[in-house]
Amino acid sequence: MAQLHKKFTDEQVKELLEKYLKKEVERKYLQEIMGIGKKIFFC
């Protein structure tokens, strides 16, 4: 598992999370592309 801050910029993470909150993408999809688990996603 790579460090999230090394894979994505702060702006990219913000955009992805905004899309999740707008229900434009599913949580499982975000977890997959970010390479994180459910526990970390909800921290």
C-alpha positions as CSV (number, residue, x, y, z in Angstrom):
1,M,0.0,0.0,0.0
2,A,1.5,3.3,-1.1
3,Q,1.3,6.5,0.9
4,L,-1.8,8.4,-0.2
5,H,0.0,11.7,-0.2
6,K,2.5,10.2,-2.6
7,K,-0.1,9.0,-5.0
8,F,-2.4,12.0,-5.1
9,T,-2.2,15.7,-4.5
10,D,-4.3,17.3,-1.8
11,E,-6.5,18.8,-4.5
12,Q,-7.1,15.4,-6.2
13,V,-8.1,13.8,-2.9
14,K,-10.4,16.8,-2.2
15,E,-12.1,16.4,-5.6
16,L,-12.5,12.7,-5.2
17,L,-14.1,13.1,-1.8
18,E,-16.4,15.8,-3.1
19,K,-17.6,13.5,-5.8
20,Y,-18.2,10.8,-3.2
21,L,-20.3,13.2,-1.1
22,K,-22.3,14.2,-4.2
23,K,-22.9,10.5,-4.8
24,E,-21.1,10.7,-8.2
25,V,-18.8,7.8,-7.3
26,E,-19.1,4.9,-5.0
27,R,-17.0,4.4,-1.8
28,K,-15.7,1.1,-3.0
29,Y,-14.4,2.7,-6.2
30,L,-12.6,5.4,-4.3
31,Q,-11.1,2.9,-1.9
32,E,-9.8,0.9,-4.9
33,I,-8.2,3.7,-6.7
34,M,-6.7,5.2,-3.5
35,G,-5.6,1.8,-2.3
36,I,-7.1,2.2,1.1
37,G,-9.4,0.0,3.2
38,K,-12.8,0.9,4.6
39,K,-11.4,1.5,8.1
40,I,-8.9,4.1,6.8
41,F,-11.6,5.6,4.5
42,F,-13.8,6.5,7.4
43,C,-11.0,7.8,9.7
